[in-house]
Amino acid sequence: MSKSKNTLHKIKLATTKDKLTMAAGLGTLMELFDQSPLKNQFIACLPERTSHRSVGSYQMALTIMAAFLYGYDCLEDLDHFRNDPKLSELFGNQTAAARTHGDFLRDFELPHLQKLNEFLNLMSRHIVEQMQEQLPEEFKPKKLIIDMDSTSHEQHGEKMEGLAYNYKNEWCLDSQVSFNQIGLCHGFQLRPGNTKSGVDAESLIRQAFSDGQKQVERKYKFNDFFRADSAYCKQDVIKTLVELGVLFTITAHDGTTSWKDLLENTGVHWSDWVYTEEEIKKAVDRGKEVPKIEVTRLYWTPKWSEKEESKLVFPILVKRTWNKDKEIELERKGRQASLFHEEGFKHEDPWDYYAVVTNFPLDLSTDKVVDKSTTREKMKRYSIQEVFEHHQKRGNAENFIKEEKYGYDLKHFPCLKLNANYAYGLLAMAAHNILRWVAIMTKPEKPHFSKKLRKHFIFIPGKIVHHARQIYLKIMEFHYQGVQRLRERMRLNSKTSPRQFSSA
């Protein structure tokens, strides 16, 4: 009788005293950060640990960041690192206990938090500069586009500082974060749960655009952009962006701008949305029709600017999309709606309306030569459709907020003190920037998120070997080749080692 092919082979378990690790790739990412010019600036942001038994602030901060990179869910998981020989060999001593890391987070005070927040912006700019040197031309970030948004972090405890009910009746903390267009974090704020969206956004905006450029210089370079939802359609945000010379698109808030009344009382001309042949072909292949969309523009003067020396006027761009379900509902109710609404906004018609307030130079989709003193500069002018297409990409920030919550488990925070949780969130964002750095450098055409990156670059089994007064990490040749390719892309210098070893 032959043995069935469906029977699994029996494998006997045996113990070993060899130093084995499941995170062989973690060292490469830590080394990437440690060998960069960011190291000393990062250390300057941390509170000092003066105890003679302390392993030092830098090692403790790196350990917390390593836990985020690995995908641990809470501080208690840090105790698992104490049994992993990889970090012990990397740092030269045993990893501190989870409770000690909690004490370290509680050492953070407002000056440390402010410095660490500013460090996120410096870190993102450093990474972008390296990308300018190493990425192919088509993948180099040509502009800086900041997307800002806030989100809630629902908690279930009672003693945590800052917990409050928000407008959704969630018992939570609240965070506000700014990402650039490639997903690097430029700033993070953790606030009480009842903090309104958009509060203190001006400080994050100034931080993200703190590059020494003057208003006129930034304004005519057309390289700095800001996008946000209607919570940021308010006086302080708009005045800050105008002062900095940043081009912005913000979803118009009707309570602030009264754009619906303006549209109803203003004679406007609607223009059809222009689809590309590729978009039409894609819709046809799916058996669908492209939506009927029309756009127009109005002009809005904020009431607060009328009280100042110079009156400000901003375009409000309006897009309306034909809603077939609304049309059917109106016909069912016996209300006939005209296909043409040249007179403006209708409270009951089959259109869905959406508006954006902006300071983009409008009218032309081509370059226009503008005389400026003795120089002649090209100033890009945008069509209404181009502005909407630019603003619609703001939704990508939602993916990075989702990554923040689920990829680094910032749905929950571990400490009772708000400042300690704030520091925890800032270190998570620094770890996020490292992993995003790796994602873009390894696959710029389609960067992966944390879940897939961990499988490729962190969850690598290995064996620690001491030989000839050197430390080697033995890993499979397949993983070794992947790590070496990553090190080459990141330009990490390492000593030459045999092919069966990796200095990762």
C-alpha positions in Angstrom: 0.0 0.0 0.0 1.4 3.4 -1.0 1.2 6.4 1.3 -1.5 8.9 0.5 -0.3 12.1 -1.1 -2.7 14.0 1.0 -1.0 13.1 4.3 1.2 15.7 5.9 4.7 14.8 6.9 5.4 14.6 10.6 7.9 17.1 11.9 9.3 16.6 15.4 9.9 19.7 17.5 13.3 20.2 19.2 14.8 23.0 21.3 18.0 25.0 20.4 20.2 27.4 22.2 21.0 29.3 19.0 20.0 32.9 19.0 17.1 33.1 16.5 15.1 36.1 15.5 11.9 36.7 13.5 12.7 40.3 12.7 16.0 40.1 10.8 15.1 43.0 8.5 14.3 45.4 11.3 18.0 46.3 11.8 18.2 47.6 8.2 15.4 50.1 8.8 16.9 51.2 12.2 20.3 51.6 10.5 18.7 53.6 7.7 17.6 56.2 10.3 20.7 55.9 12.5 23.1 56.6 9.6 21.1 59.6 8.3 21.8 63.3 9.3 18.4 63.1 11.2 19.9 61.2 14.1 21.4 64.2 16.1 18.3 66.4 15.4 16.1 63.6 16.7 18.2 63.1 19.9 17.9 66.9 20.6 14.1 66.5 20.8 14.1 63.8 23.5 14.0 64.2 27.3 17.1 63.1 29.1 17.3 59.9 31.2 19.7 60.5 34.0 19.5 57.2 35.9 22.7 55.2 35.9 20.6 52.1 35.0 18.9 53.8 32.1 19.7 52.6 28.5 19.4 56.2 27.3 16.7 58.2 25.6 17.8 57.5 22.0 17.7 53.7 22.5 14.3 53.9 24.1 12.8 56.1 21.4 14.3 53.8 18.7 12.8 50.7 20.5 9.3 52.3 20.4 9.8 53.1 16.8 11.0 49.6 16.1 7.8 48.3 17.8 5.7 50.4 15.4 7.7 49.2 12.4 7.2 45.6 13.5 3.5 46.1 14.0 3.1 45.8 17.8 -0.2 47.0 19.1 0.6 48.3 22.6 3.5 49.1 25.0 3.2 45.7 26.7 4.3 44.1 23.5 7.7 45.7 23.9 8.5 43.0 26.5 8.7 40.5 23.5 11.6 42.5 22.2 13.5 41.6 25.4 13.6 38.0 24.2 14.7 38.9 20.7 18.5 38.7 20.3 18.4 41.0 17.3 17.7 44.2 19.2 20.0 43.2 22.1 22.9 42.7 19.6 22.0 45.9 17.7 21.9 48.1 20.8 24.7 46.3 22.7 22.5 45.6 25.8 19.1 44.3 26.7 16.0 46.2 25.7 14.3 48.1 28.5 11.0 46.8 29.9 7.6 48.1 28.7 7.0 49.8 32.0 10.2 51.8 31.6 9.2 52.9 28.2 5.9 54.1 29.7 8.0 56.2 32.2 10.0 57.6 29.3 6.9 58.7 27.4 5.7 60.5 30.6 8.9 62.5 30.7 7.9 64.4 27.5 6.8 68.0 28.2 5.5 70.6 25.8 9.0 71.8 24.6 9.9 68.2 23.7 6.6 67.7 21.9 7.1 70.9 19.9 10.6 70.0 18.9 9.6 66.4 17.9 6.7 67.8 15.9 9.1 70.2 14.1 11.4 67.2 13.5 8.7 65.4 11.5 8.7 68.3 9.0 12.5 68.2 8.8 12.5 64.5 8.4 9.9 64.6 5.6 11.9 67.3 3.8 15.2 65.3 4.2 13.5 62.2 2.7 12.1 64.3 -0.3 15.6 65.7 -0.9 17.1 62.2 -1.1 14.3 61.2 -3.5 15.3 64.1 -5.7 18.8 62.6 -5.9 17.9 58.9 -6.3 14.5 58.4 -7.9 14.0 58.4 -11.7 12.9 61.7 -13.1 9.3 60.8 -13.6 8.9 59.8 -9.9 10.6 62.8 -8.3 8.3 65.0 -6.2 8.2 68.3 -8.1 5.9 70.1 -5.7 4.9 70.2 -2.0 1.2 69.5 -1.6 0.0 69.4 2.0 -3.3 67.7 2.9 -4.6 68.3 6.4 -7.4 66.6 8.2 -8.4 65.5 11.7 -9.8 62.2 13.1 -11.1 60.7 16.3 -9.5 58.0 18.4 -12.3 56.2 20.3 -11.2 55.0 23.7 -13.0 52.8 26.3 -11.3 53.9 29.6 -12.4 56.7 32.0 -9.2 58.0 33.6 -7.3 58.9 30.4 -6.5 62.6 30.3 -8.3 64.5 27.5 -11.1 62.1 26.8 -14.4 63.8 25.9 -17.4 63.3 23.7 -17.2 64.7 20.2 -20.0 65.8 17.8 -20.5 62.1 16.8 -21.0 61.3 20.5 -17.8 59.3 20.5 -15.8 59.0 23.8 -12.4 59.8 22.3 -9.2 61.7 21.8 -8.8 63.8 18.6 -5.8 64.2 16.3 -4.9 66.6 13.5 -2.3 65.6 11.0 -0.7 66.9 7.8 0.6 64.6 5.0 2.3 65.6 1.8 1.1 64.1 -1.5 3.4 61.0 -1.2 2.3 60.2 2.3 5.1 61.6 4.5 3.9 63.2 7.7 4.9 66.9 8.3 3.1 67.3 11.6 0.8 65.7 14.2 -1.3 67.0 17.0 -3.1 65.1 19.7 -5.9 67.0 21.4 -8.9 66.4 23.7 -11.8 64.6 22.1 -14.1 67.6 22.0 -11.7 69.7 20.0 -13.3 71.0 16.8 -11.8 70.2 13.5 -9.4 72.9 12.2 -8.5 74.3 15.6 -4.8 75.3 15.8 -4.4 74.3 12.1 -2.3 77.5 11.6 0.6 76.2 13.6 0.8 73.0 11.5 0.5 75.0 8.3 3.4 77.3 9.2 5.4 74.3 10.3 4.8 72.4 7.0 5.9 75.5 4.9 8.8 76.6 7.1 11.5 76.6 4.4 12.6 80.2 4.6 10.8 81.3 1.4 9.1 84.7 1.3 5.5 85.2 0.2 6.3 86.6 -3.2 9.0 84.0 -3.9 6.7 81.1 -3.0 3.7 82.6 -4.8 5.3 82.8 -8.2 7.1 79.5 -8.0 3.8 77.6 -7.9 5.4 74.7 -5.9 3.5 74.9 -2.6 -0.1 73.8 -2.3 -2.6 73.2 0.5 -5.8 71.1 0.4 -8.4 70.6 3.2 -12.1 70.0 3.8 -14.7 72.5 4.9 -13.6 72.5 8.5 -10.6 74.6 7.4 -12.7 77.1 5.5 -12.2 79.8 8.1 -10.5 83.1 8.7 -7.3 82.1 10.5 -6.5 79.3 8.0 -7.1 81.4 4.9 -5.2 84.5 6.2 -2.2 82.3 7.1 -2.1 80.7 3.7 -2.4 84.1 2.0 0.4 85.4 4.2 2.7 82.5 3.3 1.9 82.8 -0.5 0.6 79.2 -0.6 -1.9 78.2 -3.3 -4.9 76.5 -1.6 -8.2 74.7 -2.3 -10.6 74.3 0.6 -14.0 72.7 0.4 -16.4 75.7 0.8 -18.4 75.8 4.0 -21.9 77.3 3.3 -22.1 78.8 6.8 -18.9 80.7 6.2 -19.2 81.7 2.6 -23.0 81.5 1.9 -22.0 80.1 -1.5 -25.5 78.6 -2.0 -27.2 82.0 -1.7 -24.5 83.5 -3.9 -25.2 80.9 -6.6 -28.9 81.4 -6.4 -28.7 85.1 -6.7 -25.9 85.4 -9.2 -26.2 84.9 -12.9 -23.7 82.2 -13.9 -22.7 80.3 -17.0 -22.2 76.6 -16.6 -19.5 74.7 -18.6 -19.5 71.0 -19.4 -16.9 68.8 -17.8 -14.5 67.5 -20.4 -13.7 63.8 -20.3 -10.7 62.2 -21.9 -11.0 59.4 -24.4 -9.5 57.0 -21.9 -12.2 57.9 -19.3 -15.0 57.5 -21.9 -13.6 54.1 -23.0 -13.3 52.9 -19.5 -16.9 53.8 -18.8 -18.0 52.1 -22.0 -16.1 48.9 -21.1 -17.9 48.8 -17.7 -21.3 49.3 -19.4 -21.8 52.7 -17.8 -22.2 56.3 -18.9 -19.9 59.1 -17.8 -21.7 61.3 -15.3 -23.1 64.6 -16.6 -21.1 67.3 -14.8 -21.1 71.1 -15.1 -18.9 73.7 -13.5 -19.0 77.4 -12.9 -17.4 80.1 -10.6 -18.4 82.9 -8.3 -16.5 85.4 -6.3 -16.6 85.7 -2.5 -15.4 88.6 -0.3 -15.0 87.5 3.3 -16.7 89.8 5.8 -13.7 89.9 8.0 -11.6 91.3 5.1 -14.0 94.2 4.6 -12.9 95.6 8.0 -9.2 95.5 7.1 -7.1 97.8 4.9 -7.4 95.7 1.7 -10.5 93.8 0.6 -9.9 90.2 -0.4 -11.8 88.4 -3.2 -11.6 84.7 -3.7 -13.1 82.5 -6.5 -15.6 79.9 -5.4 -15.8 77.1 -7.9 -19.0 75.1 -8.1 -19.4 71.6 -9.6 -22.8 70.0 -10.1 -23.4 66.4 -11.0 -26.7 65.1 -12.4 -28.3 62.7 -10.0 -30.6 60.2 -11.8 -32.1 59.0 -8.5 -33.1 62.5 -7.6 -34.6 63.0 -11.0 -36.8 59.8 -10.6 -37.8 60.9 -7.1 -38.8 64.3 -8.2 -40.8 62.9 -11.1 -42.5 60.5 -8.7 -43.5 63.5 -6.5 -44.9 65.3 -9.5 -42.3 68.1 -9.5 -40.9 68.8 -13.0 -37.3 69.9 -13.0 -35.8 71.7 -15.9 -32.7 70.3 -17.5 -31.2 73.8 -17.6 -30.8 75.9 -14.5 -28.9 78.9 -15.8 -30.5 81.1 -13.1 -28.4 79.3 -10.5 -28.9 77.1 -7.5 -32.2 75.3 -6.9 -33.1 73.9 -3.5 -35.0 71.0 -5.2 -33.5 69.9 -8.5 -31.7 66.7 -9.7 -28.2 68.1 -9.2 -25.6 67.4 -6.5 -23.6 70.5 -5.7 -20.0 70.8 -4.4 -18.0 74.0 -4.0 -14.3 74.9 -3.4 -12.8 78.2 -2.3 -9.4 78.8 -3.8 -6.8 81.4 -4.6 -5.6 79.7 -7.8 -5.0 81.9 -10.8 -7.8 81.0 -13.1 -9.1 81.3 -16.7 -6.4 79.7 -18.8 -5.0 76.2 -18.9 -1.9 77.4 -20.6 1.1 79.4 -19.5 0.8 83.2 -19.6 3.7 85.5 -19.6 3.4 88.1 -16.9 5.5 91.2 -16.6 7.0 91.6 -13.1 9.4 94.7 -12.7 12.4 93.9 -14.9 11.8 90.2 -15.1 9.4 88.1 -17.1 8.1 85.0 -15.4 5.7 82.4 -16.6 2.6 82.1 -14.4 0.5 79.0 -14.7 -3.3 79.7 -14.9 -5.7 76.9 -14.3 -9.1 76.0 -15.7 -11.9 75.3 -13.3 -11.8 71.6 -14.1 -8.0 71.4 -13.4 -8.6 72.9 -9.9 -11.3 70.4 -9.1 -9.1 67.5 -10.3 -6.3 68.8 -8.1 -8.6 69.1 -5.1 -10.2 65.7 -5.5 -6.8 64.0 -4.9 -7.1 65.3 -1.3 -9.0 62.1 -0.6 -5.7 60.2 -0.6 -5.0 61.7 2.9 -7.8 59.5 4.2 -5.7 56.5 3.2 -2.8 57.7 5.3 -5.1 58.4 8.2 -6.4 54.8 7.8 -2.8 53.6 7.8 -2.1 55.6 10.9 -5.0 53.9 12.7 -4.8 50.4 11.5 -1.1 50.0 10.3 0.3 51.5 13.6 -2.7 50.9 15.8 -3.2 54.5 16.7 -6.9 53.8 17.2 -5.9 53.4 20.8 -3.3 55.1 23.1 -1.5 53.4 26.0 -1.0 56.0 28.7 -3.2 58.1 31.0 -1.4 61.4 30.5 -2.2 63.3 27.3 1.4 64.4 26.7 2.6 60.8 27.0 0.1 59.7 24.4 1.1 62.7 22.3 4.7 61.6 22.3 3.6 58.1 21.5 1.8 59.4 18.4 4.7 61.5 17.3 7.1 58.5 17.5 4.5 56.5 15.5 4.6 59.2 12.8 8.4 59.1 12.7 8.2 55.3 12.2 5.6 55.8 9.5 7.9 58.2 7.6 10.7 55.5 7.7 8.5 52.8 6.3 7.0 55.2 3.7 10.6 56.2 2.7 11.3 52.5 2.1 8.0 52.0 0.2 8.7 54.8 -2.3 12.3 54.1 -2.8 11.6 50.4 -3.5 8.5 50.8 -5.7 7.9 54.5 -6.6 5.3 53.7 -9.2 3.0 52.0 -6.6 4.3 52.3 -3.0 3.0 49.6 -0.6 1.5 50.2 2.8 2.9 48.8 6.1 1.2 45.4 6.0 2.9 44.3 2.8 6.2 46.0 3.6 6.6 44.2 6.9 6.2 40.8 5.1 9.0 41.8 2.6 11.5 43.7 4.7 10.9 43.0 8.5 9.5 39.5 9.1 12.6 37.7 8.0 13.9 34.7 10.1 17.5 34.8 11.0 20.2 33.4 13.2 22.8 35.5 15.2 26.3 34.1 14.9 29.4 35.4 16.7 32.6 34.7 14.8 36.1 36.3 14.8 35.0 39.1 17.1 32.2 40.0 14.7 28.5 39.6 14.7 26.7 38.0 11.8 23.1 37.5 11.0 22.5 34.4 8.9 19.4 34.6 6.7 18.1 32.8 3.7 19.8 33.8 0.4 16.4 34.9 -1.0 15.9 37.4 1.8 19.6 38.4 1.7 19.3 39.5 -1.9 16.1 41.5 -1.1 17.9 43.2 1.8 20.9 44.0 -0.3 18.8 45.6 -3.0 17.1 47.8 -0.3 20.5 48.8 1.1 21.7 49.8 -2.3 18.7 51.9 -3.0 19.1 53.6 0.4 22.8 53.9 -0.1 23.6 52.3 3.3 27.3 51.6 3.7 28.2 48.3 5.1 31.3 46.1 5.5 31.8 43.4 2.9 30.5 40.0 4.2 30.2 36.6 2.7 27.1 35.9 0.6 25.6 33.6 3.3 25.7 36.5 5.8 23.8 39.8 6.0 24.9 42.8 8.1 21.2 43.8 8.2 
